[in-house]
Every structure is written in C-alpha cells, then in structure tokens.
Amino acid sequence: KKPVFIDQDRKAAAAFDKNGYPILFLPVENVDGYRVVNPELLKNPDTYKFIEEIGIKAPSLRDQIYNIIIPKYKSSAGIDTTPHFKLFFEYYCQCPTEELDSFIELIKPLGFLRYNTAADTKVYRSKASSMYLPIPELRTYFETKPNTRFILLDEYKEIAGKEKEKYLLSFLSELGIKNQLSIEKVPFDYFNSDRSDIPTPYSTREVSWEEGTIDGCREIAKHISSNKDKEKSVLLWNSLLSVIKSQCSRYYSL
C-alpha cells in the first residue's frame, strides 16, 4: 500500500503517481508551486526519517528553475525576483558544460538583476544588458548622463561570497552586463535628416540607415563644450581611444 501524507494545505497527498514519479516533495525555502509535505510533520524526527527513507526529496535545483521559476516571468508581472539570482547563480556554478549556453540564453532576457542610477537611487530590476558594472571610470564618464543604469554589484558579491567572486563576474558578463562603453545601433531616415556624410540612395522610396553611436558621448561632449571641462575632456579622449582599440576594426568602424 502506497503511503499517504498531509500536504501544505492539510490535504491527503500520495508521495508518487501510479508510474512511480514523485509528486510530493520536501519544502524548499523561497520556492513555491510544488505540493510539499506539511512542515509540521517534519518536526518529528522519526517521521522525517521515514519520509526520507521512502524517497521523498526536495525538488532538484534544475527542476525548480526550469519548471517553476522561469515560467513565472512569462505569466506574472508582479513576481518577487529577490531569491532568483541566488538560484540562477548556484545552478550556473554547477551547470553541465553542454547545457551552459542554452541556460544562459534562457535567462538572459529575464529582468531579475537590481540596479539604480545617479538620478534615481531607488532600486529597480531589469536584464543585465541594460546596465553597466559600477567601474569608477564609467561612473565618472556617465555623470553627464545620470539615468545610466549601474548594477548593485556589492549586493551580489555578498551573495556569491569571496571564493566565488570570479564566477560572479563571469556569470554577469555572459548575461550581457557592460564593462565598457557600448555602441548602440541608431536608425535614421535619409530623407528626413540633413546628413551629407552618407551615401545617396538611387531610389526615392523611403530609405533608412543605421549607424553606431557611443553611449553617453553626445552628453559628455556637450558638457565639455559648455563648461570647458578639461578633466572630462581628457576622460572622453581616453574613452574614445579605448572604444577604438576594443570595438573597432577593419570590419567595423564608427
């Protein structure tokens, strides 16, 4: 006879389905969506031992992420993403090599990372590719664009721990966090612009072009021009050299 337990709603629950697959689990902190053994039963050591002996376990970390956490981002706008980073990072550190790329691509679009800006110290959440690492040079550069997003890196360092800090930076990098000035693709309509430095189209139909624009360059250049700021001028010069060195080549140029 298959044992029956009391679940979190105080209802009778079988531990396994007719095929022997687990349908009742041990409770997991900060994860809901599963049918779990009533926590009161686990306070008795003998009952806890019996539950473990018959094979009732906590759901695997992978199962939690793929079947419970990720679907929430597709169906709910008001979810609490606070514990998700820790679970995602923990799985990243143990993820099989052959699955790592697909896992990263799956969570890249999810807005679970915390950030704020110089203009607004309130904490918000978004995806990694929308924000920068809080490198001092970048913070100084973006003083003239105060709505630039910077991840709350110290919080995540504390979660990861000193021994896993290098994995943390690798994780954030793979998610798309920016550690250097980004070049944004900006489209513009040829006939509605006064540009004389782009090819003239043969057709009179609507023609749009796309070019790379260095994030924050317009704002800092305007500030330098208006304030004759020598320090910012040197900073911009060095930043442009860095962009040329790291992001421009014979195949791609600004």
DRENDO-1510 file (C-alpha; in Angstrom, 1 decimal, always signed):
<recs>
REC; n; res; u; v; w
REC; 1; LYS; +0.0; +0.0; +0.0 .
REC; 2; LYS; +1.4; +3.4; -1.0 .
REC; 3; PRO; +1.8; +5.8; +1.9 .
REC; 4; VAL; -0.3; +9.0; +2.0 .
REC; 5; PHE; +0.8; +12.2; +3.8 .
REC; 6; ILE; -0.7; +15.6; +4.6 .
REC; 7; ASP; +0.4; +18.4; +2.3 .
REC; 8; GLN; +0.9; +22.1; +2.9 .
REC; 9; ASP; -2.9; +22.7; +2.6 .
REC; 10; ARG; -3.6; +19.9; +5.1 .
REC; 11; LYS; -5.0; +17.6; +2.4 .
REC; 12; ALA; -4.2; +13.9; +1.8 .
REC; 13; ALA; -1.4; +13.5; -0.7 .
REC; 14; ALA; +0.3; +10.5; -2.3 .
REC; 15; ALA; +4.0; +10.6; -2.5 .
REC; 16; PHE; +4.2; +9.1; -6.0 .
REC; 17; ASP; +2.0; +8.8; -9.0 .
REC; 18; LYS; +0.9; +5.5; -10.5 .
REC; 19; ASN; +4.2; +5.4; -12.5 .
REC; 20; GLY; +6.3; +5.9; -9.5 .
REC; 21; TYR; +7.3; +9.5; -10.3 .
REC; 22; PRO; +7.5; +11.9; -7.3 .
REC; 23; ILE; +4.5; +14.3; -6.9 .
REC; 24; LEU; +5.1; +15.3; -3.3 .
REC; 25; PHE; +8.3; +17.0; -2.2 .
REC; 26; LEU; +10.1; +18.3; +0.9 .
REC; 27; PRO; +9.6; +22.1; +1.3 .
REC; 28; VAL; +12.2; +24.4; -0.3 .
REC; 29; GLU; +12.8; +27.9; +1.1 .
REC; 30; ASN; +11.7; +30.7; -1.3 .
REC; 31; VAL; +10.2; +28.3; -3.9 .
REC; 32; ASP; +6.5; +27.7; -4.3 .
REC; 33; GLY; +4.5; +25.9; -6.9 .
REC; 34; TYR; +5.1; +22.4; -5.6 .
REC; 35; ARG; +2.9; +20.1; -3.5 .
REC; 36; VAL; +5.0; +19.6; -0.4 .
REC; 37; VAL; +4.8; +17.6; +2.9 .
REC; 38; ASN; +3.2; +19.7; +5.7 .
REC; 39; PRO; +6.1; +21.3; +7.6 .
REC; 40; GLU; +4.5; +20.2; +10.9 .
REC; 41; LEU; +5.1; +16.6; +10.1 .
REC; 42; LEU; +8.8; +17.2; +9.6 .
REC; 43; LYS; +9.3; +18.4; +13.1 .
REC; 44; ASN; +9.1; +14.8; +14.3 .
REC; 45; PRO; +12.5; +13.2; +13.7 .
REC; 46; ASP; +11.0; +9.7; +13.3 .
REC; 47; THR; +8.5; +10.9; +10.7 .
REC; 48; TYR; +11.2; +12.9; +8.9 .
REC; 49; LYS; +13.5; +9.9; +8.7 .
REC; 50; PHE; +10.6; +7.7; +7.4 .
REC; 51; ILE; +9.8; +10.3; +4.7 .
REC; 52; GLU; +13.4; +10.4; +3.5 .
REC; 53; GLU; +13.7; +6.6; +3.6 .
REC; 54; ILE; +10.7; +6.1; +1.2 .
REC; 55; GLY; +12.3; +8.5; -1.3 .
REC; 56; ILE; +10.6; +11.9; -0.8 .
REC; 57; LYS; +13.1; +14.6; -1.6 .
REC; 58; ALA; +13.4; +18.3; -2.3 .
REC; 59; PRO; +12.9; +19.1; -6.0 .
REC; 60; SER; +16.3; +19.5; -7.8 .
REC; 61; LEU; +17.7; +23.0; -8.4 .
REC; 62; ARG; +17.3; +22.5; -12.2 .
REC; 63; ASP; +13.7; +21.4; -11.8 .
REC; 64; GLN; +13.0; +24.5; -9.6 .
REC; 65; ILE; +14.5; +26.9; -12.2 .
REC; 66; TYR; +13.1; +25.3; -15.4 .
REC; 67; ASN; +9.6; +24.3; -14.2 .
REC; 68; ILE; +8.7; +26.8; -11.5 .
REC; 69; ILE; +10.8; +30.0; -11.7 .
REC; 70; ILE; +11.3; +30.7; -15.4 .
REC; 71; PRO; +7.6; +30.2; -16.3 .
REC; 72; LYS; +6.6; +32.8; -13.7 .
REC; 73; TYR; +8.3; +35.5; -15.9 .
REC; 74; LYS; +6.0; +34.6; -18.8 .
REC; 75; SER; +2.8; +34.7; -16.8 .
REC; 76; SER; +3.1; +37.2; -14.0 .
REC; 77; ALA; +4.2; +40.9; -13.9 .
REC; 78; GLY; +4.4; +41.2; -10.1 .
REC; 79; ILE; +6.6; +38.3; -9.1 .
REC; 80; ASP; +9.2; +38.6; -6.3 .
REC; 81; THR; +12.5; +38.1; -8.1 .
REC; 82; THR; +14.6; +38.6; -4.9 .
REC; 83; PRO; +15.7; +34.9; -4.4 .
REC; 84; HIS; +16.1; +34.1; -8.1 .
REC; 85; PHE; +19.6; +35.5; -8.6 .
REC; 86; LYS; +21.0; +33.1; -5.9 .
REC; 87; LEU; +19.3; +30.1; -7.5 .
REC; 88; PHE; +20.4; +31.1; -11.0 .
REC; 89; PHE; +24.0; +31.7; -9.9 .
REC; 90; GLU; +24.1; +28.5; -7.9 .
REC; 91; TYR; +23.0; +26.5; -11.0 .
REC; 92; TYR; +25.4; +28.4; -13.2 .
REC; 93; CYS; +28.3; +27.2; -11.0 .
REC; 94; GLN; +27.2; +23.6; -11.3 .
REC; 95; CYS; +25.7; +23.5; -14.7 .
REC; 96; PRO; +27.0; +20.8; -17.1 .
REC; 97; THR; +29.2; +22.3; -19.8 .
REC; 98; GLU; +26.9; +21.1; -22.7 .
REC; 99; GLU; +23.9; +22.8; -21.1 .
REC; 100; LEU; +25.5; +26.1; -20.1 .
REC; 101; ASP; +25.0; +28.1; -23.3 .
REC; 102; SER; +21.3; +27.2; -23.5 .
REC; 103; PHE; +20.8; +28.0; -19.8 .
REC; 104; ILE; +22.4; +31.5; -20.2 .
REC; 105; GLU; +20.3; +32.2; -23.3 .
REC; 106; LEU; +17.2; +31.2; -21.4 .
REC; 107; ILE; +17.7; +33.6; -18.5 .
REC; 108; LYS; +19.3; +36.5; -20.4 .
REC; 109; PRO; +16.0; +38.2; -21.2 .
REC; 110; LEU; +14.7; +38.0; -17.6 .
REC; 111; GLY; +14.7; +41.1; -15.5 .
REC; 112; PHE; +15.9; +39.8; -12.2 .
REC; 113; LEU; +19.0; +42.0; -11.6 .
REC; 114; ARG; +18.9; +45.0; -9.3 .
REC; 115; TYR; +20.2; +48.4; -10.3 .
REC; 116; ASN; +19.9; +52.1; -9.7 .
REC; 117; THR; +21.1; +55.4; -11.3 .
REC; 118; ALA; +22.7; +58.6; -10.2 .
REC; 119; ALA; +19.5; +60.4; -10.9 .
REC; 120; ASP; +17.3; +57.9; -9.1 .
REC; 121; THR; +18.7; +55.9; -6.1 .
REC; 122; LYS; +15.5; +53.8; -5.9 .
REC; 123; VAL; +16.2; +50.2; -6.7 .
REC; 124; TYR; +14.7; +48.7; -9.9 .
REC; 125; ARG; +15.1; +45.4; -11.7 .
REC; 126; SER; +16.0; +44.6; -15.3 .
REC; 127; LYS; +18.0; +42.4; -17.6 .
REC; 128; ALA; +21.8; +42.5; -17.5 .
REC; 129; SER; +22.3; +44.0; -21.0 .
REC; 130; SER; +20.6; +47.2; -19.9 .
REC; 131; MET; +23.2; +48.1; -17.3 .
REC; 132; TYR; +26.9; +48.6; -16.6 .
REC; 133; LEU; +29.3; +47.4; -13.9 .
REC; 134; PRO; +30.0; +50.2; -11.4 .
REC; 135; ILE; +33.6; +50.8; -12.6 .
REC; 136; PRO; +34.9; +54.2; -11.3 .
REC; 137; GLU; +35.8; +55.4; -14.8 .
REC; 138; LEU; +32.4; +54.5; -16.2 .
REC; 139; ARG; +30.6; +56.2; -13.3 .
REC; 140; THR; +32.7; +59.4; -13.9 .
REC; 141; TYR; +32.1; +59.3; -17.6 .
REC; 142; PHE; +28.3; +58.9; -17.2 .
REC; 143; GLU; +28.0; +61.8; -14.7 .
REC; 144; THR; +26.7; +63.7; -17.6 .
REC; 145; LYS; +24.1; +61.0; -18.4 .
REC; 146; PRO; +22.7; +60.4; -14.9 .
REC; 147; ASN; +20.0; +58.0; -15.9 .
REC; 148; THR; +22.6; +55.4; -16.8 .
REC; 149; ARG; +21.9; +52.1; -15.0 .
REC; 150; PHE; +24.5; +50.5; -12.8 .
REC; 151; ILE; +24.1; +47.1; -11.2 .
REC; 152; LEU; +24.2; +46.9; -7.4 .
REC; 153; LEU; +27.3; +44.8; -7.6 .
REC; 154; ASP; +28.2; +44.8; -3.9 .
REC; 155; GLU; +24.9; +43.1; -3.1 .
REC; 156; TYR; +25.7; +40.3; -5.5 .
REC; 157; LYS; +29.3; +40.0; -4.3 .
REC; 158; GLU; +27.9; +39.4; -0.8 .
REC; 159; ILE; +25.5; +36.7; -2.1 .
REC; 160; ALA; +28.2; +34.9; -4.1 .
REC; 161; GLY; +30.9; +35.1; -1.4 .
REC; 162; LYS; +34.6; +35.9; -1.8 .
REC; 163; GLU; +35.5; +32.5; -3.0 .
REC; 164; LYS; +33.1; +32.7; -6.0 .
REC; 165; GLU; +33.6; +36.3; -7.0 .
REC; 166; LYS; +35.4; +35.4; -10.2 .
REC; 167; TYR; +32.5; +33.2; -11.2 .
REC; 168; LEU; +30.1; +36.0; -10.4 .
REC; 169; LEU; +31.8; +38.4; -12.8 .
REC; 170; SER; +31.9; +35.7; -15.5 .
REC; 171; PHE; +28.2; +35.0; -14.9 .
REC; 172; LEU; +27.3; +38.7; -15.2 .
REC; 173; SER; +29.4; +39.0; -18.3 .
REC; 174; GLU; +27.8; +36.1; -20.0 .
REC; 175; LEU; +24.4; +37.6; -19.2 .
REC; 176; GLY; +25.4; +40.7; -21.1 .
REC; 177; ILE; +26.4; +43.2; -18.3 .
REC; 178; LYS; +28.5; +46.0; -19.8 .
REC; 179; ASN; +32.1; +46.7; -18.5 .
REC; 180; GLN; +33.0; +49.2; -21.3 .
REC; 181; LEU; +31.2; +51.8; -23.3 .
REC; 182; SER; +28.6; +50.3; -25.5 .
REC; 183; ILE; +28.0; +51.2; -29.1 .
REC; 184; GLU; +24.3; +51.5; -29.8 .
REC; 185; LYS; +22.8; +51.0; -33.2 .
REC; 186; VAL; +20.7; +54.0; -34.1 .
REC; 187; PRO; +18.5; +54.1; -37.2 .
REC; 188; PHE; +17.6; +57.3; -39.1 .
REC; 189; ASP; +15.7; +58.2; -42.2 .
REC; 190; TYR; +17.8; +59.5; -45.0 .
REC; 191; PHE; +15.2; +62.0; -46.4 .
REC; 192; ASN; +14.3; +63.4; -43.0 .
REC; 193; SER; +17.9; +64.1; -42.0 .
REC; 194; ASP; +20.3; +66.8; -43.0 .
REC; 195; ARG; +23.2; +64.4; -43.3 .
REC; 196; SER; +25.6; +64.9; -46.1 .
REC; 197; ASP; +28.1; +62.2; -45.0 .
REC; 198; ILE; +26.1; +59.2; -46.0 .
REC; 199; PRO; +25.5; +57.5; -49.5 .
REC; 200; THR; +22.8; +59.0; -51.6 .
REC; 201; PRO; +20.2; +56.3; -52.4 .
REC; 202; TYR; +19.3; +55.7; -56.0 .
REC; 203; SER; +15.6; +55.2; -55.1 .
REC; 204; THR; +13.3; +58.0; -54.0 .
REC; 205; ARG; +11.4; +55.5; -51.8 .
REC; 206; GLU; +11.9; +55.7; -48.0 .
REC; 207; VAL; +15.4; +54.7; -47.1 .
REC; 208; SER; +16.7; +54.2; -43.6 .
REC; 209; TRP; +20.3; +53.8; -42.4 .
REC; 210; GLU; +21.8; +52.5; -39.2 .
REC; 211; GLU; +25.0; +53.7; -37.5 .
REC; 212; GLY; +26.9; +53.1; -34.3 .
REC; 213; THR; +26.6; +55.7; -31.6 .
REC; 214; ILE; +28.8; +55.6; -28.4 .
REC; 215; ASP; +26.6; +55.6; -25.3 .
REC; 216; GLY; +26.8; +58.9; -23.5 .
REC; 217; CYS; +29.2; +60.6; -25.9 .
REC; 218; ARG; +26.8; +63.3; -27.0 .
REC; 219; GLU; +26.0; +64.2; -23.4 .
REC; 220; ILE; +29.7; +64.4; -22.2 .
REC; 221; ALA; +30.8; +66.3; -25.4 .
REC; 222; LYS; +28.0; +68.9; -24.8 .
REC; 223; HIS; +29.1; +69.3; -21.2 .
REC; 224; ILE; +32.7; +69.8; -22.2 .
REC; 225; SER; +31.8; +72.3; -24.8 .
REC; 226; SER; +29.6; +74.3; -22.4 .
REC; 227; ASN; +31.8; +74.1; -19.3 .
REC; 228; LYS; +35.3; +73.9; -20.8 .
REC; 229; ASP; +35.8; +71.0; -18.5 .
REC; 230; LYS; +39.4; +69.8; -19.0 .
REC; 231; GLU; +39.1; +66.7; -16.8 .
REC; 232; LYS; +36.1; +65.5; -18.7 .
REC; 233; SER; +37.8; +66.3; -22.0 .
REC; 234; VAL; +40.8; +64.0; -21.1 .
REC; 235; LEU; +38.3; +61.4; -19.9 .
REC; 236; LEU; +36.4; +61.5; -23.2 .
REC; 237; TRP; +39.6; +61.3; -25.2 .
REC; 238; ASN; +40.8; +58.2; -23.3 .
REC; 239; SER; +37.4; +56.7; -23.6 .
REC; 240; LEU; +37.3; +57.1; -27.4 .
REC; 241; LEU; +40.8; +55.6; -27.7 .
REC; 242; SER; +39.5; +52.6; -25.6 .
REC; 243; VAL; +36.5; +52.2; -27.9 .
REC; 244; ILE; +38.7; +52.3; -31.0 .
REC; 245; LYS; +41.1; +49.7; -29.5 .
REC; 246; SER; +38.5; +47.3; -28.2 .
REC; 247; GLN; +35.5; +47.6; -30.5 .
REC; 248; CYS; +36.6; +48.9; -33.9 .
REC; 249; SER; +38.4; +47.0; -36.6 .
REC; 250; ARG; +38.8; +46.9; -40.4 .
REC; 251; TYR; +35.5; +45.2; -40.5 .
REC; 252; TYR; +33.6; +47.5; -38.2 .
REC; 253; SER; +34.2; +51.2; -37.7 .
REC; 254; LEU; +32.4; +54.1; -36.3 .
</recs>
